[in-house]
Amino acid sequence: MFRDVALVAGKDLRIEWRSRVGINQIGPFAVLVLVLFAFALDPDRGVLAKATPGLYWIAVLLCGLLAIQRAFAVEVADGATDALRLSGIEPAALFLGKTLAVAAQLLVLAALLLVGVAVLYSATLGGWPLLMATVVSASVGIAGAGTLYGVLAAGLRVRETLLPLLLLPVLAPVLIGATRAFEAALAGTPADGWPWFGWLAVFAVIYLVAGAALFGPLLEEA
Amino acid sequence: MTAPATSDAELAPAPAAGADGGPRGTGSTATRALGAVVLAGAAALAGLGLFGTPEDVVQGALVRLLYIHPQAATTAYIGCFLTTVGSGVYLWRRSVWWDLVALASAEIGALFTALALITGSLWGRPAWGTYWVWDARLTSTAMLMLLLLGYLALRKLPGDTDVRARQAAVLGLLLLPNVILVRQSVVWWRTLHQLPTLDVTGTNISGLQLFTMMLGFAVFAVLFVWLLMHRFRVAWLERQRDEVLVDEAIRARVAEGSGR
């Protein structure tokens, strides 16, 4: 089981590494989103500094959406899903493997965006334990829910437009929790943020369990 | 599609054959009786709500929204609950009947959610001075609406019936958990910042007003069942058309072509 998970995650990450789509497109897009926020909210008025945690997580969600769509665009092309099903790997292991790969990409994106807000929004990062715990738990939650809804939309001709509509309302709890935790960390009051970390962890566990259970029937259609 | 079990046909249309042999509508004796109850109940509710009951000391005529707004919201959540139950049973037993129940209740649930949001903002404008506040209850109802719209968007897509039903069932099964997750996070988020907005139930009501409110719940419940039965039957007939009638038409064309 764990070997299969690692196998699937390794395969996806290798594809991403070799295609360089993440580095050449999604990364620059993340920076672009940060710049666009600055254009919209004039950096000199102080709104940007106050809104940094929220803007940060919106940027993570938007870029994460692209990574999730990539993860399944790769499978749908050339009927690779049929090959996956023929490989004899359990659907639960497939789900966890793909989730792990997406989560790893989200962690890289999150790190890039952290540097981005530190440089572009002059955010003073602090409360590192909470900051790291939030990034990890939120990434796993987004990746879990994203992989489940991603495979659901994967086989559809309208997947690019349907996935955001299905997934973003579901990720609203992650956006709320992660933003509050970040606010607490940046404000130097991490005690207020730890309950939100617990909430993010609960969300991640729920979606890992639900995804592992429901991935099988969905994979048949993708 | 699996052949519908006989129990599946309970809510299916009564075969009142039209000229071409197909059913003429989705009405039956039971739904006509229910419809009559809904109409009579709605008339009574309107009469009592608009004229029979007195104005509230504090809220004035606004209190009259109390006879339809909580009812719409409750019915919306019942529809959402039924969608999750129907989806779960479909995934478990692969029963077409429950798949269509999930579809019908999601659609009607979306209708009542919209009603609750509209009546709520109409109440909010004079009472709070604004159509919208980021109150936990309002926000989570709006999120319910968006989740339902996503579910219905998936159901509207053309494609293989079985495939679509299974995808929709997964979405539907997650609907209620998602609503709970969203609601819980919004509640914590708002209570950390501000006190919950004023409580409608704090209004002191009794006697005729309380009766009218309860009548409203009953009327909305019967209305929900009535709409559900009709919507279910429409969905059932659509399924029949897709699965059976197309097969027949193909057979007829093939027979024509081979000159038999």
Interface residues (C-beta under 8 A of the other chain):
Chain A: L148 L152 G155 L156 V158 L162 L165 L166 P169 V170 A172 P173 I176 G177 R180 D192 P195 W199 F203 I206 A210 L214 P217 L218 E220 E221
Chain B: L91 M143 L146 L147 L149 G150 A153 L154 L157 G159 D160 V163 R166 Q167 A169 V170 L171 L173 L174 P177 N178 L181 V182 Q184 S185 V186 W188 W189 L192
